[in-house]
Structure formats: structure tokens, C-alpha cells
């Protein structure tokens, strides 16, 4: 049960990351590598403000700073005409210096400092390990998911979705595709920054290299969710990203608990999980073709 509770807590925290990756990867149909930098940016800003005694302001600042990072990437893509992958890499590289400047050191400790879930600890002093944190993050996760679902049903939200489906058609309809791209990237990286802030405050520290490989984590969560729920609608897609994040953390926890893999193999396990889940559609198609050929031979 300790493994399940820990995986649930981490999964809900990383669910914000998964939602951000879903917006760029599935809705906008753009591979955004800003994630590794904006995740650390959110953690850095949140940690510094928490040390100063303002944990809730740290969450808000992480949202804003993440959005600014996404805005820079959007500007490079739309105004500077840089390829989306290169634009994300440039922003991510620049954020390394920004993050270490904000923290003033390679890492910041939050031990003994106020954190955003302290109020829930006070309300539920005997709730048990991780329960106050899980309840707090779960409420936040549900609220964010619900707001995203409502937003993407608005006119502007539909414009963002249409931009990802057919940019030329949207541009021909006199819709500013630059605005939709920049807005979507800002939203996505704001959520990624919030995820970094949650991880930093719950884990008790922020590290300048803490965002390394976060794009893989986000993709794994999105793809695992799609394998479970399928690709039916955007609403289900957002929910599946959250569920996929929890399932992903549970898989990682069980793999490490089995003692087959060491903690140093975490990134390798993540890469293998992403590779396998990405290959699932191709494997299903291959099985379907095999069954079709086998059925044709029987009829013949």
C-alpha cells in the first residue's frame, strides 16, 4: 500500500505535466521540448518563494513563469520562423541559466520551510502518511482538468484545436494561428511549471537538473492513458492523461520495488515504457493484418 500511495501522489503531481504535454503533443500537434526547462523553472520559482515564506505565491508564480517560457517558444516558432523542435531546445537551453540564477545555487532545500499543503496537514493531523498531500493535489488536479475541458469547448479553445488539426484551413478562415499557437504553448508550459512547483514543495527541494527527461515522462503518461482509454474525444483525452500519469508512476514504482532494476535505471525504464506504448498501435495493426490473412486463407 505504501507503494500505491506514493505512486498516486507522484502521479497526480506529474498529471499537470501530462496535461501540458497533451495540449502540445495531441491538441496543437507540435513537439515541444521546452518542457524540461519550464518544469525546472516552476520548481525553482516555487522553492525560492517557499523559502521566503510564500508557498501559495510560489505555485502562482510557477504558473506565470511557465507561461512566459511557453510564450518565448511560441514567439520563436511564429515570429522568428524557427522549427518547433529547435525553438523548444533553444528555450530549454536558455532556461538552464535562468533557473540557476533564480535559485542562486544548483539546488534549494525546503526542509523546515512552509509548503502549500501544510493547511491540509493541520486539518487532518491523524489522516496518515501522504493522505493530506494526496487530497490537496487531487482537488487541484480535478479543478485544472475541469477548467481545461471547459476552455476547449469555448470558441477560442475550438480555434486552438482546429489549428492543430488543419492550420491552413484555420488561417484561411481569418483566424490568427500565431495567437492560438502561442496561447496553447503558454497554457501547456504553465501547467508544466505548476507540476514542477508541486514536486519541489512535496519533495522538499528543487534542483537545476530536476527537469531532465520530463518530456519522456509526459509522453509516457499521455500514451499510456490513450492505450487504456483510446482516442475518442478531447475530454476523455485529458482525463486519460491524468490516469496515465498515475499508472505510469505505479509501473515505475513496481519495477524499482522488484529489485530487478536499480534506481539508476529509472530513465532507461521510462524510455522502454514509452517505446513499448508507442509501438502498441503498430503491433495491433500487425495482429489485425495477420488475422485477416489467416482468415482469407481459411476461406480460400
GUDREN-387298 format. One line per 10 residues: number of its first residue (from 1); their letters; for each residue x, y, z of N, C-alpha, C. Coordinates in steps of 0.001 Angstrom, whole numbers, plus 500000, padded with zeros to 6 digits. Layout:
! GUDREN-387298
NUM = a = X:Y:Z:X:Y:Z:X:Y:Z ~ ... $
! end
This chain:
! GUDREN-387298
1 = xxxxxxxxxx = 500821:498789:500000:500000:500000:500000:500856:501262:500000 ~ 502024:501192:500644:502907:502360:500635:503317:502703:499208 ~ 503554:501654:498401:503928:501883:497004:502782:502539:496252 ~ 501560:502065:496495:500385:502605:495808:500159:504059:496183 ~ 500243:504372:497478:500022:505746:497923:501077:506687:497344 ~ 502338:506253:497376:503408:507096:496832:503238:507300:495330 ~ 502858:506220:494624:502651:506330:493176:501474:507243:492866 ~ 500424:507163:493688:499251:508021:493482:499608:509487:493681 ~ 500374:509787:494730:500779:511168:494991:501645:511707:493853 ~ 502656:510946:493467:503524:511396:492383:502762:511493:491063 $
11 = xxxxxxxxxx = 501883:510523:490822:501113:510527:489581:500230:511744:489448 ~ 499593:512143:490536:498731:513330:490498:499550:514604:490315 ~ 500737:514632:490899:501601:515806:490722:502106:515897:489284 ~ 502531:514770:488741:503003:514753:487360:501861:514832:486358 ~ 500616:514713:486832:499462:514813:485926:499394:516191:485276 ~ 499834:517224:486004:499871:518567:485414:500838:518598:484230 ~ 501964:517925:484406:502936:517793:483315:502310:517056:482135 ~ 501598:515972:482427:500964:515186:481369:499917:516004:480620 ~ 499161:516811:481347:498150:517661:480700:498822:518682:479776 ~ 499933:519259:480236:500654:520219:479403:501199:519580:478138 $
21 = xxxxxxxxxx = 501768:518380:478280:502297:517675:477114:501158:517280:476174 ~ 500012:516907:476743:498864:516538:475902:498415:517717:475035 ~ 498419:518922:475614:497980:520099:474868:498864:520339:473652 ~ 500176:520237:473839:501077:520493:472703:501169:519300:471766 ~ 501244:518118:472326:501503:516922:471523:500270:516438:470769 ~ 499112:516515:471401:497891:515995:470791:496971:517095:470263 ~ 496764:518141:471047:495831:519194:470623:496472:520073:469554 ~ 497655:520598:469857:498317:521510:468923:499151:520770:467877 ~ 499441:519505:468149:500209:518676:467213:501610:519238:466966 ~ 502241:519721:468048:503591:520287:467982:504456:519622:469052 $
31 = xxxxxxxxxx = 505609:519087:468686:506522:518549:469704:507236:519687:470426 ~ 506962:519866:471710:507519:520984:472461:508541:520479:473464 ~ 509804:520817:473259:510874:520384:474146:511186:521422:475225 ~ 510349:522447:475317:510529:523442:476383:510284:522822:477747 ~ 509578:521699:477764:509102:521073:478994:510211:520886:480028 ~ 511349:520361:479612:512433:520107:480570:512866:521377:481292 ~ 512882:522505:480580:513284:523766:481192:512189:524404:482015 ~ 510946:524387:481511:509842:525038:482236:509476:524268:483503 ~ 509679:522953:483516:509444:522174:484732:510392:522627:485840 ~ 511679:522731:485502:512657:523185:486488:512409:524637:486878 $
41 = xxxxxxxxxx = 511957:525453:485930:511656:526855:486223:510563:526953:487279 ~ 509504:526170:487112:508433:526170:488109:508923:525717:489473 ~ 509760:524681:489489:510303:524195:490758:511195:525244:491413 ~ 512016:525914:490607:512945:526908:491154:512205:528094:491758 ~ 511256:528631:491017:510492:529790:491495:509708:529426:492753 ~ 509064:528266:492721:508273:527829:493871:509146:527630:495104 ~ 510324:527020:494914:511206:526763:496052:511709:528066:496675 ~ 512113:528996:495838:512636:530270:496352:511568:531028:497134 ~ 510341:531061:496615:509271:531765:497310:508832:531020:498570 ~ 508895:529692:498550:508562:528926:499748:509581:529175:500855 $
51 = xxxxxxxxxx = 510839:529257:500485:511884:529588:501467:511621:530961:502072 ~ 511052:531856:501260:510728:533207:501752:509421:533238:502544 ~ 508741:532091:502642:507514:532012:503429:506243:532210:502638 ~ 506279:532056:501303:505100:532266:500459:504867:531070:499530 ~ 504459:529918:500083:504303:528718:499248:503194:528824:498209 ~ 502060:529443:498576:500962:529570:497623:501316:530547:496502 ~ 502017:531605:496861:502509:532532:495840:503501:531822:494927 ~ 504221:530848:495485:505155:530070:494688:504451:529281:493598 ~ 503270:528724:493904:502506:527988:492896:502025:528928:491793 ~ 501520:530094:492192:501040:531071:491216:502183:531579:490344 $
61 = xxxxxxxxxx = 503320:531854:490972:504479:532337:490212:504988:531273:489249 ~ 504905:530006:489650:505327:528912:488767:504440:528853:487530 ~ 503141:529059:487718:502220:529116:486576:502604:530229:485612 ~ 502827:531415:486161:503133:532591:485334:504466:532413:484612 ~ 505486:531966:485339:506812:531805:484725:506800:530706:483666 ~ 506062:529623:483927:505934:528574:482920:505272:529097:481662 ~ 504235:529919:481844:503553:530515:480693:504493:531420:479902 ~ 505326:532183:480602:506291:533045:479917:507288:532225:479102 ~ 507725:531094:479673:508643:530224:478933:507980:529686:477669 ~ 506715:529286:477796:505986:528832:476617:505794:529943:475606 $
71 = xxxxxxxxxx = 505605:531168:476104:505457:532314:475209:506715:532582:474399 ~ 507880:532382:475034:509147:532563:474315:509261:531543:473189 ~ 508935:530295:473497:508971:529258:472469:507986:529566:471349 ~ 506790:530023:471721:505794:530381:470715:506257:531522:469833 ~ 506909:532505:470434:507436:533632:469656:508499:533154:468664 ~ 509391:532286:469123:510442:531777:468240:509851:530977:467078 ~ 508768:530262:467360:508135:529466:466303:507398:530335:465297 ~ 506591:531269:465810:505676:532006:464939:506302:533249:464321 ~ 507032:534018:465086:507593:535282:464606:508988:535132:464019 ~ 509808:534263:464645:511176:534075:464143:511255:532980:463098 $
81 = xxxxxxxxxx = 510184:532220:462941:510153:531178:461920:511083:530011:462195 ~ 511363:529742:463464:512250:528638:463837:511432:527360:463978 ~ 512005:526260:463575:511322:524971:463664:510909:524703:465115 ~ 509705:524135:465332:509219:523911:466700:510189:523162:467604 ~ 510833:522131:467085:511767:521372:467918:512963:522235:468306 ~ 513517:522969:467340:514661:523831:467633:514276:524971:468570 ~ 513066:525506:468394:512606:526586:469272:512522:526101:470719 ~ 512003:524890:470907:511924:524326:472250:513293:524083:472850 ~ 514217:523596:472029:515582:523343:472516:516269:524644:472920 ~ 516086:525689:472117:516699:526984:472438:516171:527536:473761 $
91 = xxxxxxxxxx = 514855:527481:473930:514272:527975:475179:514722:527145:476368 ~ 514717:525835:476197:515146:524939:477270:516591:525215:477669 ~ 517457:525421:476691:518871:525696:476979:519036:527020:477718 ~ 518311:528025:477263:518397:529326:477929:517861:529294:479350 ~ 516856:528459:479585:516258:528388:480919:517207:527795:481958 ~ 518187:527031:481521:519148:526472:482487:519827:527600:483261 ~ 520282:528606:482537:520929:529747:483191:519928:530535:484036 ~ 518716:530699:483501:517680:531417:484253:517375:530703:485562 ~ 517251:529381:485519:516897:528617:486709:517973:528679:487785 ~ 519222:528516:487377:520294:528543:488369:520484:529956:488920 $
101 = xxxxxxxxxx = 520146:530971:488131:520202:532352:488619:519109:532603:489641 ~ 517909:532086:489385:516789:532256:490324:517105:531602:491656 ~ 517647:530381:491614:517927:529661:492862:519192:530164:493543 ~ 520117:530724:492768:521359:531196:493353:522325:530081:493696 ~ 521957:528842:493351:522777:527666:493633:522215:526523:492805 ~ 522936:525417:492680:522409:524295:491903:521136:523683:492477 ~ 520905:523852:493786:519685:523306:494391:519280:524138:495598 ~ 518015:524006:495969:517457:524730:497116:516697:523734:497972 ~ 516946:523730:499275:516253:522830:500201:515066:523531:500841 ~ 513970:522789:501009:512769:523322:501651:512504:522673:503000 $
111 = xxxxxxxxxx = 513484:521988:503544:513310:521322:504835:513048:522365:505919 ~ 511944:522167:506619:511570:523094:507687:510904:524364:507209 ~ 510667:524491:505906:510032:525685:505351:508539:525424:505102 ~ 507709:526468:505077:506277:526281:504814:506013:525779:503407 ~ 504999:524894:503278:504633:524340:501982:503130:524489:501769 ~ 502695:524333:500542:501314:524649:500200:500307:523729:500870 ~ 500688:522498:501227:499732:521552:501794:499750:521537:503333 ~ 500469:522464:503942:500530:522497:505408:499149:522700:506033 ~ 498294:523468:505335:496960:523716:505899:496159:522429:505961 ~ 496350:521529:504982:495637:520255:504991:496197:519337:506074 $
121 = xxxxxxxxxx = 497492:519419:506320:498082:518660:507427:497480:519090:508760 ~ 497216:520390:508887:496622:520895:510125:495173:520445:510276 ~ 494444:520362:509149:493046:519922:509193:492916:518426:509456 ~ 493893:517653:508941:493847:516191:509066:495133:515691:509719 ~ 495317:515976:511006:496582:515616:511659:496780:514106:511806 ~ 495680:513346:511830:495782:511896:512038:495368:511104:510806 ~ 495458:511727:509651:494967:511079:508434:495903:509992:507922 ~ 497134:510004:508326:498071:509000:507842:499031:509574:506820 ~ 499974:508723:506441:501045:509162:505553:500510:509541:504172 ~ 500892:510698:503701:500622:511195:502344:499154:511539:502081 $
131 = xxxxxxxxxx = 498244:511217:502987:496825:511453:502714:496510:512936:502542 ~ 496957:513831:503432:496667:515256:503208:497223:515771:501883 ~ 498439:515346:501557:499039:515783:500289:498243:515258:499094 ~ 497837:513988:499162:497083:513394:498051:495755:514108:497859 ~ 495057:514385:498959:493768:515078:498861:493939:516476:498270 ~ 494956:517189:498722:495195:518547:498223:495497:518550:496733 ~ 496417:517682:496326:496814:517636:494916:495673:517097:494055 ~ 494891:516144:494586:493768:515589:493827:492725:516663:493530 ~ 492404:517491:494516:491443:518575:494304:491963:519543:493249 ~ 493240:519893:493352:493843:520804:492381:493831:520192:490983 $
141 = xxxxxxxxxx = 494121:518905:490904:494174:518224:489608:492791:518172:488967 ~ 491775:517856:489753:490404:517811:489227:489970:519195:488750 ~ 490296:520224:489522:489913:521588:489154:490583:522012:487844 ~ 491872:521727:487706:492594:522106:486485:492049:521359:485275 ~ 491793:520060:485428:491258:519266:484320:489889:519776:483896 ~ 489037:520091:484874:487698:520602:484567:487772:521942:483836 ~ 488680:522815:484266:488833:524112:483604:489328:523946:482170 ~ 490229:523012:481954:490725:522764:480593:489607:522239:479692 ~ 488804:521337:480223:487683:520790:479436:486730:521906:479033 ~ 486425:522785:479989:485521:523898:479695:486158:524863:478701 $
151 = xxxxxxxxxx = 487450:525132:478865:488120:526076:477965:488114:525584:476528 ~ 488413:524318:476325:488496:523805:474959:487126:523630:474312 ~ 486066:523955:475040:484732:523991:474451:484311:525406:474075 ~ 485144:526394:474423:484856:527767:474038:485260:527984:472580 ~ 484913:529142:472047:485239:529447:470660:486749:529468:470454 ~ 487467:530147:471343:488917:530221:471187:489556:528856:471391 ~ 489016:528076:472326:489529:526725:472527:489339:525863:471296 ~ 488212:526010:470633:487964:525274:469389:488911:525740:468286 ~ 489265:527021:468302:490230:527527:467320:491604:526887:467525 ~ 492001:526703:468780:493274:526049:469065:493245:524605:468572 $
161 = xxxxxxxxxx = 492147:523934:468836:492019:522544:468378:492040:522462:466851 ~ 491374:523415:466212:491350:523423:464748:492731:523720:464181 ~ 493504:524559:464867:494861:524865:464409:495718:523606:464396 ~ 495554:522775:465407:496298:521528:465450:495868:520543:464386 ~ 494581:520585:464012:494068:519647:463007:494405:520075:461585 ~ 494197:521352:461290:494427:521840:459921:494724:523328:459975 ~ 495995:523662:460093:496398:525062:460251:496056:525898:459026 ~ 496223:525336:457841:495944:526089:456611:494469:526476:456515 ~ 493602:525557:456883:492172:525847:456840:491803:526937:457839 ~ 492400:526862:459034:492117:527857:460069:492607:529230:459618 $
171 = xxxxxxxxxx = 493787:529281:459013:494318:530556:458530:493436:531122:457408 ~ 492903:530243:456574:492022:530691:455500:490701:531229:456028 ~ 490371:530855:457273:489149:531345:457907:489380:532648:458664 ~ 490532:533292:458423:490890:534584:459039:491097:534485:460545 ~ 491525:533323:461008:491858:533140:462421:493368:533275:462581 ~ 493783:534012:463586:495211:534243:463834:495833:532986:464437 ~ 496469:532189:463592:497052:530944:464080:498256:531192:464983 ~ 498943:532306:464789:500062:532631:465684:499565:532801:467118 ~ 498428:533467:467261:497862:533688:468596:497436:532375:469236 ~ 496835:531494:468446:496387:530210:469003:497581:529350:469420 $
181 = xxxxxxxxxx = 498640:529365:468627:499829:528576:468961:500496:529095:470234 ~ 500686:530409:470291:501350:530987:471462:500522:530756:472718 ~ 499197:530917:472616:498334:530699:473775:498408:529259:474255 ~ 498357:528318:473321:498413:526906:473697:499750:526559:474344 ~ 500841:527087:473804:502154:526827:474381:502288:527450:475769 ~ 501717:528635:475945:501730:529273:477267:500948:528439:478275 ~ 499761:527980:477876:498950:527147:478764:499678:525868:479133 ~ 500239:525207:478134:500897:523928:478367:502077:524074:479327 ~ 502910:525062:479088:504092:525218:479944:503745:525811:481308 ~ 502633:526517:481408:502165:526950:482724:501830:525733:483582 $
191 = xxxxxxxxxx = 501170:524740:482980:500839:523508:483710:502107:522725:484048 ~ 503058:522723:483136:504330:522037:483407:505057:522720:484568 ~ 505054:524048:484569:505662:524783:485674:504976:524505:486996 ~ 503639:524386:486965:502892:524063:488180:503268:522668:488679 ~ 503434:521734:487763:503852:520389:488149:505211:520425:488838 ~ 506144:521184:488281:507457:521318:488908:507367:521924:490296 ~ 506460:522908:490458:506280:523540:491764:505740:522550:492791 ~ 504776:521738:492376:504196:520735:493278:505246:519709:493700 ~ 506031:519245:492725:507068:518260:493030:508102:518836:493981 ~ 508484:520088:493760:509500:520714:494606:509008:520864:496043 $
201 = xxxxxxxxxx = 507777:521343:496204:507268:521573:497557:506966:520272:498291 ~ 506537:519260:497570:506273:517979:498213:507566:517226:498487 ~ 508473:517246:497517:509742:516538:497701:510693:517233:498656 ~ 510530:518538:498832:511359:519260:499790:512622:519861:499221 ~ 512732:519916:497889:513917:520542:497292:513656:520816:495818 ~ 514473:521689:495252:514468:521959:493821:515898:521864:493332 ~ 516089:521212:492186:517423:521009:491634:517451:521506:490200 ~ 518559:522083:489794:518658:522675:488468:518562:521625:487366 ~ 518870:520361:487694:518761:519270:486719:517499:518434:486920 ~ 516591:518934:487739:515393:518161:488062:514450:517960:486890 $
211 = xxxxxxxxxx = 514566:518792:485844:513645:518672:484715:514148:517790:483599 ~ 515329:517206:483778:515900:516360:482725:515016:515141:482471 ~ 514610:514971:481208:513801:513812:480829:512319:513957:481083 ~ 511850:515148:481464:510435:515316:481772:509534:515154:480542 ~ 510077:515452:479359:509277:515277:478149:508943:513800:477954 ~ 509874:512918:478318:509628:511480:478211:508561:511051:479207 ~ 508622:511589:480417:507621:511275:481433:506229:511710:480968 ~ 506153:512929:480425:504864:513429:479945:504320:512602:478797 ~ 505165:512261:477835:504733:511448:476697:504289:510067:477151 ~ 505034:509469:478085:504662:508154:478591:503281:508183:479236 $
221 = xxxxxxxxxx = 503015:509219:480019:501710:509339:480681:500589:509480:479663 ~ 500802:510334:478660:499778:510558:477631:499503:509276:476849 ~ 500562:508596:476452:500397:507418:475609:499798:506255:476385 ~ 500221:506064:477628:499635:505004:478457:498145:505255:478653 ~ 497780:506505:478893:496361:506842:479027:495579:506539:477766 ~ 496166:506815:476613:495488:506547:475346:495366:505051:475083 ~ 496363:504284:475516:496277:502832:475367:495119:502290:476197 ~ 494902:502875:477370:493831:502407:478262:492463:502864:477770 ~ 492329:504144:477400:491030:504719:477071:490773:504861:475576 ~ 491848:504865:474776:491678:505102:473353:491631:506588:473044 $
231 = xxxxxxxxxx = 491544:506918:471751:491471:508311:471300:490047:508601:470824 ~ 489172:508983:471727:487769:509179:471383:487366:510644:471360 ~ 487814:511406:472331:487447:512820:472409:488507:513554:473211 ~ 488480:514874:473116:489459:515656:473865:489212:515559:475363 ~ 487946:515546:475758:487624:515426:477187:488184:514135:477758 ~ 487936:513041:477070:488464:511750:477517:489987:511739:477436 ~ 490540:512448:476451:491991:512517:476316:492641:513199:477505 ~ 492049:514299:477982:492590:514987:479151:492500:514107:480398 ~ 491369:513438:480559:491204:512544:481706:492181:511376:481617 ~ 492353:510845:480400:493258:509711:480233:494704:510096:480521 $
241 = xxxxxxxxxx = 495069:511357:480249:496425:511818:480560:496679:511780:482065 ~ 495671:512173:482845:495789:512143:484304:495908:510702:484798 ~ 495029:509839:484299:495067:508427:484700:496373:507782:484249 ~ 496807:508106:483034:498061:507559:482533:499247:507952:483385 ~ 499226:509172:483923:500307:509625:484792:500391:508773:486055 ~ 499231:508488:486649:499204:507659:487857:499663:506235:487542 ~ 499163:505672:486440:499545:504306:486055:501042:504230:485769 ~ 501563:505255:485105:502992:505286:484792:503835:505266:486059 ~ 503464:506095:487038:504226:506126:488285:504118:504799:489024 ~ 502966:504152:488918:502798:502851:489564:503688:501800:488898 $
251 = xxxxxxxxxx = 503760:501833:487571:504641:500908:486848:506094:501127:487247 ~ 506502:502385:487304:507879:502705:487700:508156:502224:489122 ~ 507206:502467:490031:507398:502065:491431:507513:500554:491561 ~ 506662:499818:490842:506703:498355:490907:507987:497810:490294 ~ 508440:498444:489207:509677:497998:488568:510876:498179:489499 ~ 510924:499306:490193:512024:499554:491116:511911:498691:492372 ~ 510671:498423:492806:510456:497617:494004:510829:496150:493763 ~ 510781:495719:492521:511078:494323:492208:512548:493962:492392 ~ 513400:494973:492562:514845:494800:492731:515535:494265:491480 ~ 514807:494159:490392:515423:493770:489134:516215:494943:488564 $
261 = xxxxxxxxxx = 515664:496151:488761:516306:497365:488269:516740:498217:489456 ~ 517823:498928:489291:518271:499874:490314:517655:501237:490041 ~ 517779:502131:491014:517241:503483:490843:517937:504214:489696 ~ 519163:503810:489380:519896:504439:488281:519305:504102:486915 ~ 518446:503068:486876:517850:502635:485606:516517:503311:485333 ~ 516179:504343:486123:514872:504971:486000:514620:505515:484598 ~ 515581:506217:484042:515391:506809:482711:515327:505726:481634 ~ 516083:504655:481807:516009:503543:480852:514627:502895:480899 ~ 514102:502704:482115:512764:502128:482245:511733:503029:481581 ~ 511872:504338:481793:510942:505288:481191:510993:505209:479667 $
271 = xxxxxxxxxx = 512211:505155:479112:512359:505086:477659:511751:503797:477109 ~ 511954:502681:477815:511393:501400:477367:509872:501438:477402 ~ 509302:502022:478468:507842:502114:478577:507276:502949:477434 ~ 507908:504080:477151:507443:504937:476049:507548:504199:474729 ~ 508675:503518:474514:508854:502784:473266:507805:501707:473074 ~ 507521:500970:474139:506535:499897:474037:505140:500458:473781 ~ 504766:501499:474522:503422:502058:474349:503256:502718:472984 ~ 504333:503328:472473:504256:503900:471131:504097:502814:470068 ~ 504659:501647:470348:504594:500556:469382:503280:499782:469443 ~ 502457:500025:470464:501208:499272:470620:500299:499394:469393 $
281 = xxxxxxxxxx = 500039:500616:468851:499191:500693:467657:499720:499885:466477 ~ 501046:499939:466267:501637:499180:465164:501496:497682:465400 ~ 501666:497251:466649:501522:495828:466955:500083:495376:466764 ~ 499127:496222:467176:497725:495882:466964:497409:495767:465478 ~ 497937:496695:464687:497695:496654:463242:498296:495396:462627 ~ 499497:495033:463094:500141:493823:462577:499336:492579:462917 ~ 498807:492521:464140:497972:491374:464542:496707:491319:463704 ~ 496097:492490:463453:494877:492529:462637:495153:492047:461214 ~ 496290:492480:460640:496640:492031:459282:496893:490531:459250 ~ 497550:490032:460296:497827:488594:460354:496522:487800:460425 $
291 = xxxxxxxxxx = 495601:488255:461269:494317:487561:461387:493524:487631:460082 ~ 493616:488794:459407:492896:488935:458143:493457:487978:457094 ~ 494797:487866:457013:495410:486941:456056:495067:485494:456400 ~ 495079:485191:457696:494759:483835:458123:493310:483488:457800 ~ 492416:484468:458013:491009:484242:457673:490797:484080:456184 ~ 491539:484830:455364:491433:484713:453917:491906:483359:453437 ~ 492972:482850:454045:493475:481526:453653:492467:480446:453996 ~ 491810:480579:455138:490810:479574:455520:489634:479582:454551 ~ 489204:480786:454182:488073:480860:453240:488440:480320:451861 ~ 489731:480509:451502:490189:480016:450206:490270:478485:450202 $
! end
